[in-house]
Amino acid sequence: MEALYREAILDHYKHPRRKGHLDAPDIQYHDHNPFCGDELTIELKVEDGVVVDAAFDGRGCAISQATASMIMEEIVGLSVDEL
């Protein structure tokens, strides 16, 4: 089971999904971790309170970048209240 998780993390790190920027995002959030240096910007397009597109950009360790990739895939279709 552990190998499966490791494989998924490495796949998302090497081949990130939804990495980049959106044209005219409705929501944009940027933050950084002063302890490790990771930086992340999240951009969302929202229609009628539902996330219709999502993207991220940034730099950091494999875990932070893979996690951002995984989360971007999961939040499309959720309401803003569910985030």
C-alpha positions in Angstrom: 0.0 0.0 0.0 2.8 2.4 0.9 4.4 1.8 -2.6 1.1 2.8 -4.2 1.0 6.1 -2.4 4.6 6.8 -3.2 3.9 6.0 -6.9 1.0 8.4 -7.0 3.0 11.2 -5.3 5.9 10.7 -7.8 3.5 10.7 -10.7 1.9 13.9 -9.7 5.2 15.5 -9.0 6.7 14.5 -12.4 3.5 15.1 -14.3 1.6 17.8 -12.4 -2.1 18.2 -13.4 -3.5 21.7 -13.8 -0.1 23.5 -13.3 -0.1 26.9 -14.8 -2.3 30.0 -14.8 -5.9 30.6 -15.7 -7.1 33.6 -17.8 -8.9 36.0 -15.5 -9.4 33.8 -12.4 -12.2 34.7 -10.1 -10.2 33.7 -7.0 -6.4 33.8 -6.6 -4.5 32.9 -3.5 -0.7 33.0 -2.9 1.2 31.8 0.1 4.6 30.6 1.1 6.1 28.6 3.9 8.9 30.6 5.6 10.3 27.4 7.1 10.9 25.3 4.0 10.6 27.9 1.2 7.7 26.3 -0.6 5.5 28.8 -2.6 2.1 28.2 -4.1 -0.4 30.2 -6.0 -3.9 28.8 -6.5 -6.3 30.2 -9.1 -10.0 29.3 -9.5 -12.8 30.0 -12.0 -16.2 30.0 -10.3 -19.6 30.0 -11.8 -22.8 30.1 -9.7 -20.7 29.3 -6.6 -19.1 26.1 -8.2 -15.5 25.7 -9.1 -15.4 25.1 -12.9 -11.6 25.4 -13.4 -8.5 25.4 -11.2 -4.8 25.8 -11.6 -1.7 26.1 -9.4 1.8 27.4 -9.8 4.7 27.5 -7.5 7.8 25.8 -6.4 8.7 23.5 -3.6 9.3 20.0 -2.5 7.9 16.9 -4.2 5.2 16.5 -1.5 3.9 20.1 -1.8 3.8 20.1 -5.6 2.2 16.6 -5.8 -0.4 17.6 -3.2 -1.3 20.8 -5.1 -1.7 18.7 -8.3 -3.9 16.2 -6.5 -6.1 18.9 -4.9 -6.6 20.8 -8.1 -8.1 17.6 -9.7 -10.4 17.1 -6.7 -11.9 20.6 -6.3 -13.3 21.1 -9.7 -17.0 20.6 -9.4 -17.1 21.5 -5.7 -19.0 24.5 -4.4 -16.9 27.3 -2.9 -18.6 26.5 0.5 -17.1 23.0 0.3 -13.6 24.2 -0.1 
